[in-house]
Amino acid sequence: MYGRPRYLRSLDRCHPPLGRFAGIYSPAVGNDLVIDYLGQTGLEAMNGTDILKVSHGKYSSGVEYSDTGIAKKLKGIANVHLADLETRIFYCDQARFDTHAKQLGTHATLWKEVSEAVDEFFAGLREHDAADNVVMLMFTEFGRRARDNGSGTDHGSGGVTFTIGDPVKGGQYGEYPATKRKTCSRETWSLAWTSVACIPGCWRTGRQTHS
């Protein structure tokens, strides 16, 4: 998403700070083309905020999104997607999963928030007949250990990836990973990610190794 301070409402007021931004690099680079490029990139980013304003006027929904961070992010994505701005990939996150302690209670809350938000997101897309070409890839950015520490889990090699959407043929893709220490190698997870990379070709074919 784009954003800019309120005091930079007009492009005339944007030029001086962008000039100073480009000037930061001029002593080291000393190339007018580079300075021009930096300045132009900044202006294009600022112009992007004006383009995204259009999405708010085009989006309406009867779906009542939950008052959670992840729900607000997914509502914003639906907003921009339905504005026909030709954006193909969106990204958002849900934090606080680094649970070394009190994992059960924390995960219960976090997964409730995620589940409700995802359901609301796709309900909003279906309301506009826009869910048939949207697929969500949900993954963890770092792994955990299979064995808990008594209250939570520490960093390790375990992880999971979900593919969600109306076009997805449900089931388990790839071999179920072993949890023995000696089998949790880099090669094992390379194979797992190869399975993830193959998922787009299976969305409509229904090919899978396990159900």
HUCORTA-V546117 format. One record per residue. N is the residue number from 1. PHI is phi in whole degrees, -180 to 180 (999 if undefined). OMEGA is omega in whole degrees, -180 to 180 (999 if undefined). Layout:
((N:PHI:OMEGA) (N:PHI:OMEGA))
//
This chain:
((1:999:177) (2:-95:175) (3:-162:176) (4:-153:-180) (5:-61:-178) (6:-63:-177) (7:-75:176) (8:-107:-177) (9:-68:-176) (10:-101:179) (11:-66:179) (12:-60:180) (13:-82:179) (14:-79:-174) (15:-59:-179) (16:-59:179) (17:-64:178) (18:-69:176) (19:-64:177) (20:-66:177) (21:-61:179) (22:-66:-179) (23:-66:178) (24:-58:-175) (25:-93:-174) (26:-66:-180) (27:-61:-177) (28:-82:-175) (29:-92:178) (30:65:-178) (31:-128:-177) (32:-62:180) (33:-64:179) (34:-67:179) (35:-61:178) (36:-61:-179) (37:-64:179) (38:-62:179) (39:-63:-180) (40:-64:178) (41:-62:178) (42:-63:179) (43:-63:179) (44:-65:177) (45:-65:178) (46:-65:179) (47:-64:179) (48:-61:178) (49:-63:179) (50:-69:179) (51:-65:-177) (52:-71:177) (53:-61:-180) (54:-62:-175) (55:-63:-178) (56:-65:-179) (57:-77:-177) (58:-93:-171) (59:-98:171) (60:-145:-177) (61:-154:175) (62:-86:179) (63:-79:178) (64:-95:-178) (65:-74:177) (66:-66:180) (67:-90:178) (68:-128:-178) (69:-61:-177) (70:-68:178) (71:-66:179) (72:-65:179) (73:-66:-179) (74:-69:175) (75:-64:177) (76:-63:178) (77:-66:177) (78:-61:179) (79:-57:-178) (80:-71:-179) (81:-61:-177) (82:-80:176) (83:-85:178) (84:59:178) (85:-92:175) (86:67:174) (87:-76:-175) (88:-99:-176) (89:-129:175) (90:-121:-179) (91:-139:170) (92:-149:-176) (93:-140:173) (94:-127:-174) (95:-88:173) (96:78:177) (97:-89:-180) (98:-81:-169) (99:-99:174) (100:-79:180) (101:-147:178) (102:53:-173) (103:-70:-175) (104:-59:-179) (105:-67:-180) (106:-66:-180) (107:-66:178) (108:-59:180) (109:-71:-177) (110:-64:-178) (111:-71:173) (112:-63:178) (113:-62:-179) (114:-64:-177) (115:-61:-180) (116:-64:-178) (117:-66:179) (118:-65:179) (119:-62:179) (120:-67:180) (121:-60:-178) (122:-72:175) (123:-64:177) (124:-66:178) (125:-68:180) (126:-64:178) (127:-59:180) (128:-106:-179) (129:54:-176) (130:-125:-176) (131:-94:-173) (132:-77:180) (133:-120:179) (134:-120:176) (135:-128:-180) (136:-104:175) (137:-108:-178) (138:-109:-176) (139:-146:175) (140:-95:-177) (141:-83:174) (142:-149:-175) (143:-89:177) (144:-128:175) (145:-81:180) (146:-70:-179) (147:-92:-180) (148:-78:-179) (149:-102:-179) (150:110:180) (151:-139:-180) (152:-160:177) (153:-132:179) (154:-95:-178) (155:-64:-179) (156:-163:-174) (157:-105:-176) (158:-77:178) (159:-166:-178) (160:-147:177) (161:-134:177) (162:-112:171) (163:-115:-170) (164:-127:176) (165:155:-179) (166:-60:-180) (167:-76:-173) (168:-78:172) (169:-87:-172) (170:-65:179) (171:139:179) (172:-97:178) (173:-107:-177) (174:91:180) (175:-77:176) (176:-66:-174) (177:-72:174) (178:-76:-179) (179:-105:178) (180:-69:-176) (181:-55:-174) (182:-71:-179) (183:-97:-180) (184:-88:-177) (185:-108:177) (186:-62:-180) (187:-63:-180) (188:-59:-176) (189:-79:172) (190:-64:178) (191:-66:-180) (192:-63:-180) (193:-72:173) (194:-64:177) (195:-63:178) (196:-63:-179) (197:-65:-180) (198:-85:-174) (199:-59:-179) (200:-53:180) (201:-76:-178) (202:-104:-175) (203:-56:-175) (204:-107:-179) (205:-94:179) (206:78:179) (207:-72:180) (208:-160:-178) (209:-94:179) (210:-140:176) (211:-118:999))
//
